[in-house]
Amino acid sequence: MTERTKGTKSKTAPPQQAAPRQNMNQNEIKELIEFLVEKDIAEFELERGEIKLRVKRGYAVVQAPQAAPAAYAPAPAAVAAAPSAKAEAAPVVESGVEWIKSPIVGSYYEASSPGAEPFVKKGDKVAKGQVLCIVEAMKLMNEIESEFAGEVVEILASNGQPVEYGQPLFKIRVH
């Protein structure tokens, strides 16, 4: 019995020491997602100890009318109705208007805390690099910054609601 107790103690010590290395920071997640997009990988799963990250792309974003949309009909059926409606709005091309899309899967928040003023409202002027919202993923609060200077034309996500990777969040009229 004494050997068992010693064996158990020595087996439990290394995971406690390795725990800090199991976390992923925002930059690592962003780099991973960019790599997956670059390599056109539709689904990816990573496990590090208690941390589990799953990225699944492929919700329907129609960019141009296609001759055979029926071939893609099963995929949108698996997606919730609200993201599909927003995804269908995405392809409208307007001169001087750019889309800010979610770089990760998570929960959309318009303000830094409940009851606080939203980062931006429709009609606000924004600068490149200005924080527009927060997307929470795996208990990490990721600030989403504007890639363009301009005016917020439309806010496409609702506070506290889940967002998908690549889902349009804002329309910005570029100055």
C-alpha positions in Angstrom: 0.0 0.0 0.0 2.8 2.4 0.7 4.2 2.0 -2.8 0.8 2.7 -4.3 0.5 6.0 -2.3 4.0 7.1 -3.4 3.2 6.2 -7.0 0.0 8.1 -6.9 1.7 11.2 -5.5 4.4 11.2 -8.1 1.8 10.7 -10.9 -0.3 13.7 -9.8 2.6 16.2 -9.5 3.6 16.6 -13.2 0.1 17.6 -14.4 -0.1 20.4 -11.9 3.2 21.7 -13.1 2.2 21.4 -16.7 -1.2 23.1 -16.3 0.0 26.7 -17.1 1.3 25.6 -20.5 -2.1 24.1 -21.5 -3.8 27.5 -21.9 -4.0 29.2 -25.2 -3.9 33.0 -25.5 -5.9 35.2 -27.9 -3.0 35.5 -30.3 -2.4 31.7 -30.5 -6.1 31.2 -31.2 -6.1 33.9 -33.8 -3.0 32.5 -35.5 -4.5 29.0 -35.5 -7.7 30.3 -37.1 -5.8 32.3 -39.7 -3.7 29.1 -40.6 -6.9 27.1 -40.9 -8.4 29.6 -43.2 -5.2 29.9 -45.3 -5.1 26.1 -45.7 -8.9 25.9 -46.3 -9.5 23.5 -43.4 -13.2 23.2 -42.7 -13.0 21.5 -39.3 -10.3 21.3 -36.6 -10.2 20.0 -33.0 -7.5 20.5 -30.5 -7.3 19.2 -26.9 -4.7 20.3 -24.4 -5.4 18.9 -21.0 -8.8 20.3 -19.9 -8.8 22.8 -22.7 -10.7 21.8 -25.8 -10.9 24.0 -28.9 -13.1 23.1 -31.9 -13.3 25.2 -35.0 -15.8 24.4 -37.6 -16.3 26.5 -40.7 -18.8 26.1 -43.4 -21.9 28.1 -42.4 -23.5 29.4 -45.6 -22.2 32.7 -46.8 -23.3 33.3 -50.4 -21.0 35.7 -52.1 -22.4 35.5 -55.6 -25.4 33.9 -57.3 -24.5 30.4 -58.3 -26.1 28.1 -60.9 -26.6 25.1 -58.5 -27.5 26.4 -55.0 -29.5 23.1 -54.4 -26.2 21.2 -54.0 -25.5 23.3 -50.9 -29.0 23.0 -49.4 -28.2 20.5 -46.6 -25.5 22.6 -45.0 -27.6 25.6 -44.1 -30.3 23.3 -42.6 -27.8 22.4 -39.9 -27.2 26.1 -39.1 -29.6 28.1 -36.8 -32.1 30.3 -38.6 -30.7 33.7 -37.3 -27.1 33.2 -38.6 -28.4 32.1 -42.0 -30.5 35.2 -42.3 -27.5 37.4 -41.5 -25.3 35.3 -43.8 -27.7 35.9 -46.7 -27.5 39.6 -46.1 -23.7 39.5 -46.4 -23.3 39.4 -50.2 -24.9 42.7 -50.9 -22.0 44.7 -52.3 -22.1 48.4 -51.6 -19.5 50.9 -52.8 -17.4 52.2 -50.0 -18.8 49.8 -47.4 -16.7 47.1 -45.7 -17.7 44.3 -43.4 -16.1 43.6 -40.0 -16.4 39.8 -39.4 -15.9 37.7 -36.3 -12.4 36.2 -36.3 -13.5 33.5 -33.8 -16.5 31.6 -32.6 -17.9 33.0 -29.3 -20.5 35.3 -27.6 -20.9 38.8 -28.9 -20.9 41.7 -26.4 -21.5 45.3 -27.4 -20.0 46.8 -24.1 -17.2 46.1 -21.7 -19.6 45.1 -18.9 -23.3 44.8 -18.4 -24.9 48.2 -18.0 -21.9 50.0 -19.6 -22.3 52.1 -22.8 -21.8 50.2 -26.0 -18.4 50.5 -27.7 -20.1 51.9 -30.8 -23.6 52.7 -32.0 -25.1 53.0 -35.5 -23.9 56.3 -37.0 -20.7 56.5 -34.9 -17.5 57.5 -36.5 -14.7 55.0 -35.9 -11.0 55.0 -36.3 -8.8 52.1 -37.6 -7.9 50.0 -34.5 -10.9 51.3 -32.4 -12.6 48.6 -30.3 -16.0 47.8 -31.7 -17.1 44.9 -29.5 -16.0 41.9 -27.5 -16.3 38.3 -28.5 -15.9 35.9 -25.6 -14.4 32.6 -26.4 -13.3 30.0 -23.8 -13.6 32.6 -21.0 -11.3 35.0 -22.9 -12.6 38.4 -23.8 -11.4 39.2 -27.3 -11.6 42.9 -28.3 -12.7 43.2 -32.0 -11.1 46.3 -33.6 -12.1 48.2 -36.7 -10.0 47.4 -39.7 -11.1 50.6 -41.3 -11.7 54.3 -40.5 -15.3 55.3 -41.2 -18.9 55.3 -40.0 -20.9 52.4 -38.5 -23.7 51.8 -41.0 -25.2 48.7 -39.3 -24.6 46.5 -36.3 -25.4 42.9 -37.4 -25.0 41.0 -34.1 -27.1 41.1 -31.0 -25.7 41.6 -27.5 -25.1 38.3 -25.7 -25.8 36.1 -28.7 -23.4 33.5 -30.2 -21.5 34.4 -33.3 -19.7 32.1 -35.8 -16.3 32.4 -37.3 -16.5 34.7 -40.3 -20.0 36.0 -39.4 -20.4 39.6 -40.3 -20.7 41.8 -37.2 -20.6 45.4 -38.6 -21.0 47.3 -41.8 -18.5 50.3 -42.0 -18.8 53.0 -44.6 -15.1 53.7 -45.3 -13.9 57.3 -45.4 
